[in-house]
Amino acid sequence: MREPLLTERLLLRDCTEEDAPALLALDHDPEVIRAVGPPQATDVAAYAERIRTTYMPFQRHAWRGVLLVIDRATDRFLGWVFVRPAPASRDAGAFGWHDPRDEELGYRYHPEAWGRGIATEAARAILRVALADPATNMIVAAARIGNHRSQRVLAKLGFRPTGTVTLPGVDDPVVMLSLTRSGARLGPDGA
């Protein structure tokens, strides 16, 4: 397991199979479903399998992968953030994410973490590392057009809209965004 990243309020650590129940609960929260859509897995065993076969292989890299976001003061699981190669996204073809030098940022949080700057603080920490790697060309992200909270987080970080796509089976169109080194706003945590 890699060393966790620390911010003023947060600990970001690698995901393990033991985290499957927490991820299941997060993905089945009605508010989370409204923001990001229905979960892809329905039980703890399926989440453990996804962690083992999808999340953990990215952790072989120095900084890629799903990181659980933990409140340092309470040790409470708040959600997760990831950076992975953009072409690894299941929707990479629809988004036009084919450059292996591009990375995708994603995150998901419990509603109790919303509006507190948690997503911005956690994303800043991992984006600093990703953008410091000379192999990274740019960071891309996507958010449902109705998910204004997520779009605000991305705007605070310096992401700019690059287009809109309607994905099969998704009611809301999806806004695609990108971030370059020169456009990044990765000042102090919580800024």
N, C-alpha and C positions, 0 to 999 in steps of 0.2 A: 504494500500500500504506500502511496506517495505521501509526502508531507502535506498537511492541510494548508490552505491559504487562510490568513487571518486579516480581518478588517477591524475597524474600531468596535463594531458590534457583533460581527459574524465570524463563524468558523465554516470554511468550505472544505469538505472532505470527500474522498472517493466513496462511491456507492458499493455496497456489498449485498449479497443475497439476503442477509438478515434484515435489510431495509425494505424488503418486499411488502410487508404489512403497511408500513408508513406510506409507500408509494400508492398502494391500492386505495387506502383511505383518502389520500389527496385527490386522486383521479376520479373518485366517486362522490366527491363533494358536489352538491347541486350547483353552487355558485361557480365552481371551477368548470364544470361541464358547460354551463352557459357561456363562459368566456372562451373555451378552447375546443369544445365538442366532446362527444362521448369517448369514454376510455376504450382502448384497444384490447385490454385484457380484463378478465372478469374474476380472477381468483389469485390468491397468494402464490400458488405454484406457477401460474403463468407469468406473474411479475418476477419471481425468482429466476425463471428461465430467461426472460428478457434481460435481466441484469447480467446473468452469466454469459449469454451469447451475444448481446448487443452492446451493453454498457461497458462491461469489464474489458473487452478487447481494446477499446479506445484508451484505457488507462495504461496501456503499455507505452504510450507516447508521453513525453515529458509534461504536457499540460492539457491535452484534449480529454474530453469525457464528461460524464454527468457528475456533478459535485453536489452533494447534499448541503443545504444551507441551514446552519444551526445557530440559534440565538446564543451567544456566549454567556449572557447573564443568567439565562434560565435553562440552557441545554435543550431547548425545545426545537424540534424539526419544523422549519418554516416552509420549506419547498426545495426546489433544485434549480440549478443553472447548468447549461452545457455549452461547450464549443466543440464542434466536430467538423470534418471536411464537408464543405457545402454539397459536393456531389453525393454524399451519403444520405442526404435527405430523401425521404420517400417521394417527395414532390419536386426533386431537383430538375427533372425534365420539364415540368410545367413552368418552373421558375426560371429556367435557363441557367441553372447553376452547374456548370460543367468544368470550370477551371479548378484543378486540384490545389491551387495555391490559395483559394478562397475558403474561408471558414464560416460556419453558421453558428450564430448565437441563439439559444433558446432558453426558456425558463418557465416555471410553473410554481405558484405559491398558494398556500392556504389563505382564504379571505382575511383572516386576522392579521396577515402580514401586509395586506394591500394598503396603499396610501401612507406608508411609513418610511419610504425610501429604501426598503430592503432590497427590492429587485435592482434598483440602480446601484446600490452599494456593492452587491454581489457581482453584478455584471462588470462593473468597473474593475474589480479585482482580477477577474479572469481575462478581460479584454486587455489590460496592461501587459499581461504575460503573453497573450497571443500576438499582439501588435509589436512586441519587442522582438519577436522571432522574425528574422529577415526572410524566412520562407513564406510568411503570410503576406498575401497580396492585398486582400481586403476582407472585411467581415460582412456577412449578409444576415438578414433576419426577415421574418414574415409574421404578420399579425392580421387577424380577421379585421375587416373594416369597422365592425362594431365594437371592437375591443380597444376603446379609447385609452384605458389605463396603460395597456402594453405599448401603444403607440407613443404615449407621453414619456414612458421610460426610455424608449429608443431615441426619441427626439432629444431628451436630456443628455444622452450619451453621445450625440452628434450624428446619429443615423439620419439619412435623407431618403425619402420615397423614390423608388425607381420604376414603379409600375403597379398594376393591379391585375390579378388573375382570378378567374372563377374556377375552382377545383371541382371535379365530379363529386357529388354527394355532400357538398358543403354549401349551406344556405347563403352565408355571407361571402362576398368576394374577399380576397386576401391581398393585403398591401405588402409589396416587397420593398425592402429598405437595404441600404448599404452604408458602410462606414469605412473610410480610409484613414490612414495614419494622420493625415493633415486635417481631417474633419473631426477627429476624436476629441471628446470633452471628458477627459479622464482625470480631472483634478482630484483634490482630497476627498476621502470617503464622506458621503453624506452631502457633498456640495451640489 
